Amino acid sequence: MTGTTGRRAPGRSGSGAAQDEVRRHNLSAVLTIVHRAGSITRSELTERLGLSRSTIKALVAELVALGVVTETRPAGARAGAGRPSLVVLPHEAAAHVLAADVGVDRILVGAYRLGGGFTASREAQLSGGPPTVAQVTSHLRVLVAAVLEHPGVSRVLGLGVALPAIVRSSDGFVRFAPNLRWVDEPFGAVLEQTFPGLRIVVANDSDLGALGEHLRGAGRDVDDLLYVHGDVGIGAGFVLAGRSVNGVAGYAGEVGHMVTRPDGPVCRCGVRGCWETEVGGPAVAAALGWPAGAVQELAQHLRSPLPRPERQALAEVARAVGRGVGTLVNILNPRTVILGGLLQCVYEAASEEVDAGMRAVALRACLEEVRLAGAACDPDAVLVGAAESLWLRLLEDPAASLAPPPATEQLATA
Ligand SMILES: [Zn+2]
């Protein structure tokens, strides 16, 4: 994911089709770097991609013609002081994608621009128990319409939705979402009908959180990281050797269902003693004498100084968080473990205990390089990851996915 390299065009013997493929690959590589860097000079692009200056010049010119980047003289450059390399910037108004984070008690939708960052966002608080597919779809329709009203949101190309669920990556079919109480729901297909014309991606929230943190947060420039997300349930996303690791069908990372206390309570998955029953939202709430359904309020509460009995109860939970992390460290040998959602609040309130729990379980060799961190994406790793997962697809072939729409489509969306 981090390794973006250019490709040289074949020589005179190469076919036109092969040359076109190389050009498309290189356009993708240039725009991916510009999207992630925000701004970069032509000479830095030349160096990073290992392509000639004239090739970079032609590729940037094509992206300017597509309307997705602009070029400027660097700030402070003086006339006559040599020829400073032009700075290439994403044209932020060129296109947006929509991202949604669907939780048991809240839905958040944002419009995320080329170059990164949210132009607008809207949130709905849910009450009355876990929402059905129809209720989530209805909320999404309202929130998306509200986000699209923002004058800065231009040409929207897709919708990425994060769910606390085991999601089939090929079509967004939800196999199991214990905390939403969904089993075998064709959610991706429902979204395609609801939002015709938008490219739809549905994925597990922790997998998207890992992607968000890898590209924009505490895992930037880290090729081996785990992102562990806590909400009502617990899940993890893995980036290993610079690539998202999701398993054969997209179901990897259900770490909340590692059995850590075989004599513990029965989990929502039906098995006794899952890690989630020790450190999931309801368990943290119970330990602190807090109502079980109020995860958002609990997260807010953990950010303030706690009275002594709550501090001691949280220390127990924090050690259980650390022990689970320690097991994952033994299995995957990451450089960074990033804690997000409610687990980030536990970590920030009781980092020494989380660290002690991890050290009690992880092997010395695996501990040598590992670092614990709270998530750093703004505003939220999962939402950023949902947006970036769409940009990853769109940036694979910018000439096809970002070409200006035909005049009729412009009229239709005006
Ligand atoms: Zn379980």
Boltz pocket constraint, residues with backbone or C-beta under 6 A from the ligand:
constraints:
  - pocket:
      binder: B
      contacts: [[A, 256], [A, 257], [A, 267], [A, 268], [A, 269], [A, 270], [A, 271], [A, 274], [A, 276]]
      max_distance: 6.0
